[in-house]
Amino acid sequence: MITKSYFIKSPWLGYNTVWRWHFYAGLFCMPFIVLLAVTGAIYLFKPQFEAYQEAAYQVKANEKVPQSVTSQALAAVKVLPHAQFNAYQLPASPQSPAHVMLIYQGELRRVLVNPYTLQVMNVATEEDRFMPWIHRLHGRLLMGDKGSYLVELAASWAIVMIVTGLFLWWPRDAKGLAGVLYPRLHIASGQPLSGKVARRIFWRDLHAVIGFWIALFVLFLLISGLPWTKSWGGLLKEVRQFGATSQTQIKQDWFTSQKELQEANSMLAPGEEHAHHRHDRQLTADIPEQTVLPASLDTMVRNVAGLQLPPPVMIAAPSRRNAGWVGKSDTQHRPSRVTVNLDPQNGAILSRTNFEDKPMLDRVVGYGVAVHEGQLFGWFNQLLGLLTALGLVAVVVSGVVMWLRRRQASTLGAPFAQTRLNTRMPVATVVATVLLAILLPFLGLSLIAVLMVERLVLVYLPKVAQFLGLPARTT
């Protein structure tokens, strides 16, 4: 039996205050939560989806020797005249096509080439591919940095929603685990629930019980996603840069702005952002002159392929982010990622950076992102992420149903605030709010704005205040 909790009875906590914040946080977050849950669930299965997608372009090896990588790059450029070579992705198997990345008219194009016959099998704009599109929708709402700000704001309020929800879930007068750890289906006498009361209890238990079981997982997903956001992630980068020397530019394996993401994807060489307009500087078959180095592309690829890095493996030409040739494993199992720098003269491996060689913070974020993307511990990680996403949708649906059932005419349906004669903010609520506002600046700024509107404006608008469940100003 679960007895009454002294924690809940403490005068430092205001139940109605917490309930109101839970309601408003949920009301604001609902559309974002559904969108992030659905897109996140899809992105969990990126490896399987892309493997299925590439299966349509499987080639027949027939024990043939693949053509040279340079020949494959030439074949790709022939279909996109004057394109700039960007990178080469190693075929995942002898039956897989080669991926040649080109910059064409300012966009990154992925060209699939049969490495044996040099037949071009497919040409696609990188940003238009399904999984990159889902990734941008999930992290930036297809709105660039503005979308990142919105996602960060929604994530901050979702954290408030989860924390306040756990407070409301805390069992006060429960006489068992029913309704706490599993939904109630029977009354105390053992008879099945039925009628209007049964429906109310069903939706309440569905909301509270599922919310409890997924709470920690959702909090982890929200926190592990913050380093990718424009504001919070950018601030984290500035803090890291502050601790480094002025000559050291902090590099990290995640991007906090649309500009960084575009630079990482485009990999345009310094000073060659408009190389696709320079038709007079071409090599045979339109390969840009800057790709001709003492060491051939074949040597670069052969040396990186010999390392047997986890796929997908990219060999990239000099870019804004890297002045020299770079080989990199882009596996979503981030602890297995490896980056190597190549000597432009002979293709020799100059340096190798493994995951364990990175700073502690980068490794912590890397583990968090690997779990976030469902790739740290195999299929179980994907299943856990999928169940969490489905649980979030169920919590939102049940919350909406309870809200509409409770909502009265001409009101928003928010829990009524206490009268102005008893508006002293509980100490624990103040402390928790201040801590969250400090850790989540977007939350702090929006919270100040909400409080100012509520205390300075809405109290003078009786009808609006009544609609929102607030007390009107008394004279």
LOPALO-411246 format. One record per residue (C-alpha): residue number from 0; x, y, z. Coordinates in nm, 4 decimals, m for minus. Layout:
  pos         x         y         z
  NUM         X         Y         Z
...
***
This chain:
  pos         x         y         z
    0    0.0000    0.0000    0.0000
    1    0.1256    0.3488   m0.0827
    2    0.0675    0.5880    0.2025
    3    0.0288    0.9609    0.1873
    4    0.3497    1.1363    0.0998
    5    0.4670    1.4084    0.3355
    6    0.6509    1.5504    0.0349
    7    0.3217    1.6338   m0.1324
    8    0.1740    1.7805    0.1871
    9    0.4680    2.0160    0.2341
   10    0.3577    2.3819    0.2474
   11    0.6589    2.4662    0.0258
   12    0.4828    2.3160   m0.2737
   13    0.1812    2.4601   m0.4512
   14   m0.0236    2.1919   m0.6275
   15   m0.2347    2.4345   m0.8280
   16    0.0716    2.6299   m0.9380
   17    0.2436    2.3142   m1.0613
   18   m0.0735    2.1941   m1.2314
   19   m0.1149    2.5238   m1.4175
   20    0.2437    2.5176   m1.5438
   21    0.2002    2.1556   m1.6490
   22   m0.1143    2.2480   m1.8391
   23    0.0325    2.5468   m2.0194
   24    0.3609    2.3711   m2.0950
   25    0.1693    2.0787   m2.2398
   26   m0.0649    2.3027   m2.4393
   27    0.2291    2.4819   m2.6007
   28    0.4389    2.1681   m2.6557
   29    0.1728    1.9316   m2.7902
   30    0.2170    1.9957   m3.1645
   31    0.5954    2.0016   m3.1332
   32    0.6004    1.6827   m2.9263
   33    0.3931    1.4921   m3.1818
   34    0.6098    1.6172   m3.4697
   35    0.9374    1.5403   m3.2904
   36    0.8115    1.1982   m3.1767
   37    0.7016    1.0945   m3.5259
   38    1.0099    1.2251   m3.7076
   39    1.2384    1.0900   m3.4357
   40    1.0782    0.7464   m3.4601
   41    1.1347    0.7447   m3.8359
   42    1.4968    0.8566   m3.8031
   43    1.5671    0.5707   m3.5608
   44    1.5566    0.3360   m3.8571
   45    1.7811    0.5367   m4.0883
   46    2.0337    0.2510   m4.1406
   47    1.7616    0.0018   m4.2359
   48    1.5817    0.2520   m4.4569
   49    1.8936    0.3547   m4.6465
   50    2.0013   m0.0080   m4.6872
   51    1.6573   m0.0862   m4.8323
   52    1.6778    0.2218   m5.0541
   53    2.0206    0.1270   m5.1876
   54    1.9129   m0.2320   m5.2536
   55    1.7434   m0.1056   m5.5693
   56    2.0872   m0.0108   m5.7030
   57    2.2746   m0.3307   m5.6247
   58    2.5306   m0.4224   m5.8895
   59    2.6582   m0.7582   m6.0103
   60    3.0227   m0.8001   m5.9259
   61    3.0783   m1.1280   m6.1158
   62    3.4332   m1.1329   m5.9795
   63    3.5235   m0.8307   m6.1930
   64    3.7841   m0.5804   m6.0824
   65    3.6272   m0.2371   m6.0139
   66    3.7293    0.0515   m6.2346
   67    3.9594    0.3141   m6.0823
   68    3.8057    0.5645   m5.8447
   69    3.9156    0.8448   m6.0749
   70    3.7213    0.6806   m6.3583
   71    3.4163    0.6578   m6.1342
   72    3.4471    1.0282   m6.0479
   73    3.4834    1.1132   m6.4166
   74    3.1680    0.9165   m6.4965
   75    2.9780    1.1097   m6.2291
   76    3.0977    1.4482   m6.3527
   77    2.9984    1.3676   m6.7108
   78    2.6304    1.3797   m6.6119
   79    2.6828    1.7077   m6.4217
   80    2.9197    1.9123   m6.6391
   81    3.1464    2.1583   m6.4569
   82    3.0616    2.0061   m6.1171
   83    3.3192    2.0263   m5.8410
   84    3.4429    1.7060   m5.6822
   85    3.3505    1.6931   m5.3150
   86    3.3926    1.3464   m5.1651
   87    3.3836    0.9757   m5.2371
   88    3.1965    0.7204   m5.0264
   89    3.3365    0.3692   m5.0207
   90    3.0956    0.1002   m5.1456
   91    2.9623   m0.0881   m4.8440
   92    3.0029   m0.4236   m5.0229
   93    3.1157   m0.5594   m5.3617
   94    2.7511   m0.5364   m5.4709
   95    2.7076   m0.1739   m5.3603
   96    2.7348    0.1263   m5.5933
   97    2.9967    0.3920   m5.5389
   98    2.8776    0.7292   m5.4087
   99    3.0431    1.0304   m5.5680
  100    2.9615    1.3611   m5.4017
  101    2.9709    1.6680   m5.6259
  102    2.9007    2.0379   m5.5857
  103    2.6786    2.1390   m5.8753
  104    2.5328    2.4875   m5.9031
  105    2.5930    2.5438   m5.5342
  106    2.4173    2.2249   m5.4197
  107    2.5563    1.8964   m5.2973
  108    2.4634    1.6117   m5.5326
  109    2.5041    1.2410   m5.4674
  110    2.5772    1.0371   m5.7801
  111    2.5530    0.6570   m5.7637
  112    2.7943    0.4888   m6.0032
  113    2.8355    0.1225   m6.0914
  114    3.2045    0.0729   m6.0040
  115    3.2412   m0.2050   m6.2653
  116    3.0639   m0.0609   m6.5705
  117    3.0795    0.3119   m6.4749
  118    2.7057    0.3390   m6.5421
  119    2.5456    0.6291   m6.3537
  120    2.2529    0.4759   m6.1665
  121    2.1043    0.7737   m5.9834
  122    2.1590    1.1455   m5.9215
  123    1.9982    1.3130   m5.6213
  124    2.0291    1.6424   m5.4379
  125    2.1565    1.5573   m5.0916
  126    1.9112    1.7815   m4.9073
  127    1.6168    1.6282   m5.0941
  128    1.6927    1.2741   m4.9808
  129    1.4323    1.1435   m4.7377
  130    1.6416    1.0882   m4.4242
  131    1.8314    1.4197   m4.4434
  132    1.4911    1.5850   m4.4946
  133    1.3544    1.4099   m4.1845
  134    1.6659    1.5167   m3.9926
  135    1.6123    1.8834   m4.0861
  136    1.2409    1.8610   m4.0049
  137    1.3169    1.7033   m3.6678
  138    1.5898    1.9459   m3.5647
  139    1.5006    2.2703   m3.7442
  140    1.1401    2.2339   m3.8662
  141    1.2729    2.3049   m4.2191
  142    1.3165    2.6678   m4.1055
  143    1.6922    2.6866   m4.0523
  144    1.8124    2.8631   m3.7369
  145    1.4644    3.0030   m3.6638
  146    1.3324    2.6492   m3.6509
  147    1.6158    2.5523   m3.4179
  148    1.5101    2.8301   m3.1791
  149    1.1522    2.6999   m3.1803
  150    1.2646    2.3418   m3.1183
  151    1.4823    2.4574   m2.8289
  152    1.1958    2.6575   m2.6788
  153    0.9605    2.3611   m2.7125
  154    1.2202    2.1240   m2.5645
  155    1.2709    2.3578   m2.2678
  156    0.9000    2.3713   m2.1937
  157    0.8719    1.9959   m2.2503
  158    1.1225    1.9497   m1.9675
  159    0.8957    2.1636   m1.7489
  160    0.6009    1.9507   m1.8588
  161    0.7781    1.6273   m1.7619
  162    0.9033    1.7543   m1.4245
  163    0.5651    1.8976   m1.3257
  164    0.3938    1.5843   m1.4562
  165    0.6031    1.3672   m1.2241
  166    0.5016    1.5916   m0.9343
  167    0.1334    1.5526   m1.0240
  168    0.1749    1.1755   m1.0697
  169    0.3265    1.1334   m0.7223
  170    0.0831    0.9042   m0.5323
  171   m0.0916    1.0841   m0.2476
  172   m0.3934    0.8784   m0.1522
  173   m0.3369    0.5653   m0.3585
  174   m0.4286    0.2319   m0.2038
  175   m0.2098    0.0187   m0.4215
  176   m0.0192    0.0265   m0.7473
  177   m0.3271    0.0505   m0.9691
  178   m0.3406    0.3926   m1.1271
  179    0.0219    0.4469   m1.0275
  180    0.2234    0.1838   m1.2138
  181   m0.0540    0.0339   m1.4263
  182   m0.4017    0.1522   m1.5350
  183   m0.7036    0.0710   m1.3215
  184   m0.9487   m0.1651   m1.4854
  185   m1.1476   m0.2667   m1.1788
  186   m1.2906   m0.0977   m0.8703
  187   m1.1961   m0.2022   m0.5176
  188   m1.4565   m0.4802   m0.5118
  189   m1.3062   m0.6385   m0.8189
  190   m1.5906   m0.5341   m1.0492
  191   m1.4982   m0.3919   m1.3909
  192   m1.5212   m0.0168   m1.4283
  193   m1.7938    0.1109   m1.6546
  194   m1.9666    0.4282   m1.7625
  195   m1.8546    0.7903   m1.7505
  196   m1.6376    0.7440   m1.4417
  197   m1.4598    0.4537   m1.6072
  198   m1.3781    0.6622   m1.9130
  199   m1.2448    0.9463   m1.7005
  200   m1.0275    0.7090   m1.4968
  201   m0.9097    0.5310   m1.8104
  202   m0.7822    0.8476   m1.9764
  203   m0.6318    0.9779   m1.6524
  204   m0.4471    0.6511   m1.5852
  205   m0.3335    0.6211   m1.9457
  206   m0.1885    0.9717   m1.9269
  207   m0.0270    0.9372   m1.5849
  208    0.1027    0.5803   m1.6029
  209    0.2523    0.6011   m1.9506
  210    0.3926    0.9441   m1.8651
  211    0.5661    0.7993   m1.5592
  212    0.7221    0.5058   m1.7457
  213    0.8649    0.7158   m2.0264
  214    0.9539    1.0271   m1.8227
  215    1.3236    0.9534   m1.7720
  216    1.3705    0.8433   m2.1327
  217    1.2012    1.1593   m2.2625
  218    1.4124    1.3792   m2.0350
  219    1.7241    1.2070   m2.1660
  220    1.6177    1.2617   m2.5285
  221    1.5400    1.6280   m2.4645
  222    1.8685    1.6966   m2.2856
  223    2.0807    1.4993   m2.5320
  224    1.9298    1.7004   m2.8173
  225    2.0092    2.0422   m2.6692
  226    2.3766    2.0530   m2.7877
  227    2.2456    2.0579   m3.1476
  228    2.0279    2.3656   m3.0981
  229    2.1316    2.7115   m3.2152
  230    2.1122    2.8970   m2.8825
  231    2.1902    2.6403   m2.6116
  232    2.4413    2.4527   m2.8273
  233    2.6034    2.7770   m2.9401
  234    2.6391    2.8887   m2.5788
  235    2.7963    2.5555   m2.4904
  236    3.0447    2.6005   m2.7747
  237    3.1322    2.9512   m2.6518
  238    3.1935    2.8178   m2.3009
  239    3.4244    2.5523   m2.4417
  240    3.6060    2.8091   m2.6556
  241    3.6495    3.0338   m2.3505
  242    3.8471    2.7591   m2.1796
  243    4.0753    2.7128   m2.4798
  244    4.3584    2.9325   m2.6062
  245    4.2798    3.2112   m2.8498
  246    4.4737    3.0277   m3.1222
  247    4.2756    2.7061   m3.0770
  248    3.9477    2.6793   m3.2646
  249    3.7134    2.4366   m3.0940
  250    3.5856    2.1667   m3.3287
  251    3.2976    1.9417   m3.2393
  252    3.1194    1.6535   m3.4035
  253    2.7819    1.8258   m3.4025
  254    2.6483    2.1460   m3.5549
  255    2.4626    2.4269   m3.3784
  256    2.3656    2.6477   m3.6728
  257    2.2372    2.6203   m4.0261
  258    2.5609    2.7768   m4.1539
  259    2.7773    2.5124   m3.9862
  260    2.5544    2.2381   m4.1226
  261    2.5729    2.3760   m4.4764
  262    2.9509    2.4145   m4.4581
  263    2.9902    2.0592   m4.3329
  264    2.7692    1.9250   m4.6101
  265    2.9021    2.1374   m4.8949
  266    3.2720    2.1064   m4.8076
  267    3.3554    2.3822   m5.0565
  268    3.7273    2.4409   m5.0748
  269    3.8513    2.7792   m4.9501
  270    3.8080    3.0454   m5.2179
  271    3.6174    2.8102   m5.4513
  272    3.2583    2.8751   m5.3459
  273    3.1721    2.9690   m5.7069
  274    3.3943    2.7184   m5.8832
  275    3.0953    2.5803   m6.0748
  276    3.0802    2.9084   m6.2718
  277    3.4384    2.8837   m6.3944
  278    3.3913    2.6907   m6.7149
  279    3.7359    2.7831   m6.8476
  280    3.9183    2.5953   m6.5697
  281    3.8503    2.2323   m6.6448
  282    4.0364    1.9085   m6.6798
  283    3.9551    1.6174   m6.9027
  284    3.5870    1.5268   m6.8613
  285    3.5297    1.8467   m6.6601
  286    3.7024    1.7476   m6.3363
  287    3.7918    2.0764   m6.1587
  288    4.1615    2.1626   m6.1600
  289    4.1839    2.1899   m5.7821
  290    4.1240    1.8150   m5.7423
  291    4.4471    1.7292   m5.9258
  292    4.7040    1.6605   m5.6537
  293    5.0388    1.4781   m5.6581
  294    4.8700    1.1811   m5.4933
  295    4.5796    1.0460   m5.6985
  296    4.2290    1.0038   m5.5692
  297    4.2798    0.6286   m5.6075
  298    4.5705    0.6392   m5.3626
  299    4.3682    0.8342   m5.1084
  300    4.0776    0.5925   m5.1323
  301    4.2979    0.2822   m5.1262
  302    4.4791    0.3943   m4.8112
  303    4.1563    0.4747   m4.6275
  304    3.9864    0.1536   m4.7456
  305    4.2746   m0.0459   m4.5986
  306    4.1836    0.0800   m4.2505
  307    3.8477   m0.1035   m4.2691
  308    3.6580    0.1701   m4.0870
  309    3.2895    0.1210   m3.9987
  310    3.0690    0.2287   m4.2936
  311    2.9721    0.4670   m4.4334
  312    3.3258    0.5915   m4.5001
  313    3.3859    0.9204   m4.6810
  314    3.7087    1.0476   m4.8371
  315    3.6699    1.4238   m4.8686
  316    3.8656    1.6831   m5.0627
  317    4.0002    1.9962   m4.8869
  318    3.7176    2.2074   m4.7449
  319    3.6383    2.5002   m4.5194
  320    3.6398    2.2759   m4.2152
  321    3.9499    2.0796   m4.3175
  322    4.2419    2.2192   m4.5156
  323    4.3636    1.8767   m4.6257
  324    4.2192    1.5468   m4.7440
  325    4.0166    1.3665   m4.4784
  326    3.8900    1.0127   m4.4431
  327    3.6061    0.9648   m4.1985
  328    3.3741    0.6955   m4.0718
  329    3.0273    0.8522   m4.0422
  330    2.8660    0.5546   m3.8701
  331    2.5761    0.6502   m3.6461
  332    2.7345    0.4356   m3.3750
  333    2.9380    0.7368   m3.2744
  334    3.1803    0.5602   m3.0362
  335    3.3058    0.3742   m3.3460
  336    3.3730    0.6878   m3.5499
  337    3.7271    0.7510   m3.6747
  338    3.8767    1.0482   m3.8598
  339    4.2104    1.0369   m4.0436
  340    4.4071    1.3157   m4.2111
  341    4.5922    1.2313   m4.5306
  342    4.9163    1.3605   m4.6757
  343    4.8206    1.5402   m5.0014
  344    5.1500    1.4343   m5.1576
  345    5.1365    1.0573   m5.1126
  346    4.8079    0.9813   m4.9346
  347    4.9842    0.8584   m4.6217
  348    4.7908    0.8689   m4.2931
  349    4.9213    1.1724   m4.1049
  350    4.6979    1.1432   m3.7999
  351    4.4122    0.9346   m3.6684
  352    4.1490    1.0460   m3.4179
  353    3.9379    0.7797   m3.2517
  354    3.6312    0.8474   m3.0405
  355    3.8264    0.7899   m2.7188
  356    4.0782    1.0557   m2.8238
  357    3.8170    1.3307   m2.8130
  358    3.7562    1.5565   m2.5111
  359    3.5365    1.4189   m2.2356
  360    3.2459    1.6518   m2.3200
  361    3.2514    1.5428   m2.6843
  362    3.2392    1.1791   m2.5788
  363    2.9497    1.2413   m2.3399
  364    2.7549    1.4219   m2.6144
  365    2.8518    1.1484   m2.8611
  366    2.7122    0.8739   m2.6391
  367    2.3986    1.0805   m2.5816
  368    2.3423    1.1387   m2.9526
  369    2.4055    0.7699   m3.0311
  370    2.1317    0.6734   m2.7840
  371    1.9125    0.9589   m2.9118
  372    1.9413    0.8216   m3.2672
  373    1.8878    0.4622   m3.1533
  374    2.2318    0.3390   m3.2559
  375    2.4322    0.2763   m2.9361
  376    2.3169   m0.0726   m2.8411
  377    2.1551   m0.2240   m3.1468
  378    1.7936   m0.3139   m3.2063
  379    1.7018   m0.2763   m2.8383
  380    1.8047    0.0909   m2.8534
  381    1.5766    0.1375   m3.1556
  382    1.2912   m0.0437   m2.9818
  383    1.3330    0.1685   m2.6694
  384    1.3267    0.4857   m2.8772
  385    1.0217    0.3693   m3.0720
  386    0.8283    0.2822   m2.7549
  387    0.9193    0.6201   m2.6059
  388    0.7943    0.7992   m2.9183
  389    0.4694    0.5998   m2.9187
  390    0.4310    0.6673   m2.5466
  391    0.4691    1.0395   m2.6069
  392    0.1955    1.0356   m2.8679
  393   m0.0298    0.8397   m2.6291
  394    0.0364    1.0913   m2.3503
  395   m0.0491    1.3816   m2.5813
  396   m0.3691    1.2177   m2.7079
  397   m0.4877    1.1279   m2.3570
  398   m0.3989    1.4773   m2.2345
  399   m0.6052    1.6375   m2.5108
  400   m0.9011    1.4092   m2.4346
  401   m0.8898    1.4966   m2.0625
  402   m0.8584    1.8649   m2.1433
  403   m1.1601    1.8669   m2.3776
  404   m1.3707    1.6639   m2.1309
  405   m1.2862    1.8982   m1.8429
  406   m1.3055    2.2234   m2.0361
  407   m1.6119    2.4329   m1.9688
  408   m1.7755    2.6696   m2.2135
  409   m1.6076    3.0101   m2.2542
  410   m1.2932    2.8952   m2.0723
  411   m0.9611    2.7571   m2.1904
  412   m0.9863    2.4745   m1.9420
  413   m0.6738    2.5596   m1.7433
  414   m0.6695    2.4792   m1.3714
  415   m0.7942    2.7818   m1.1804
  416   m0.5285    2.9896   m1.0078
  417   m0.5480    3.0640   m0.6389
  418   m0.7087    3.3939   m0.5408
  419   m0.4870    3.6982   m0.5128
  420   m0.5209    3.6814   m0.1343
  421   m0.3023    3.3713   m0.1444
  422   m0.0566    3.4177   m0.4281
  423    0.2702    3.3676   m0.2405
  424    0.4894    3.1470   m0.4567
  425    0.5995    2.8260   m0.2793
  426    0.9735    2.8236   m0.2008
  427    1.0459    2.4885   m0.3690
  428    0.8634    2.6013   m0.6825
  429    1.0696    2.9213   m0.6922
  430    1.3984    2.7325   m0.6479
  431    1.3139    2.4753   m0.9164
  432    1.1980    2.7465   m1.1559
  433    1.5131    2.9568   m1.1087
  434    1.7404    2.6563   m1.1612
  435    1.5617    2.5549   m1.4807
  436    1.5623    2.9147   m1.6044
  437    1.9402    2.9357   m1.5537
  438    2.0097    2.6026   m1.7230
  439    1.7629    2.6730   m2.0052
  440    1.7931    3.0413   m2.1031
  441    1.5089    3.0229   m2.3549
  442    1.2828    2.8929   m2.0805
  443    1.3928    3.1722   m1.8471
  444    1.3257    3.4462   m2.1017
  445    0.9875    3.3077   m2.2045
  446    0.8930    3.2539   m1.8399
  447    0.9669    3.6169   m1.7586
  448    0.7560    3.7266   m2.0552
  449    0.4650    3.5037   m1.9477
  450    0.4774    3.6252   m1.5870
  451    0.4889    3.9890   m1.6938
  452    0.1861    3.9459   m1.9192
  453   m0.0010    3.7542   m1.6497
  454    0.0755    3.9943   m1.3645
  455    0.0805    4.3279   m1.5467
  456   m0.1640    4.2915   m1.8353
  457   m0.4164    4.0119   m1.7946
  458   m0.5227    4.1181   m1.4461
  459   m0.6747    4.4269   m1.6120
  460   m0.8642    4.2210   m1.8670
  461   m1.1293    4.0377   m1.6625
  462   m1.2820    3.8405   m1.9478
  463   m0.9471    3.7251   m2.0805
  464   m0.8298    3.6420   m1.7273
  465   m1.1444    3.4395   m1.6656
  466   m1.0933    3.2537   m1.9935
  467   m0.7406    3.1625   m1.8824
  468   m0.8440    3.0697   m1.5288
  469   m0.6739    3.3711   m1.3721
  470   m0.8166    3.5971   m1.1027
  471   m0.9138    3.9447   m1.2241
  472   m0.7732    4.2512   m1.0525
  473   m0.9663    4.3473   m0.7429
  474   m0.9920    4.7024   m0.6135
***
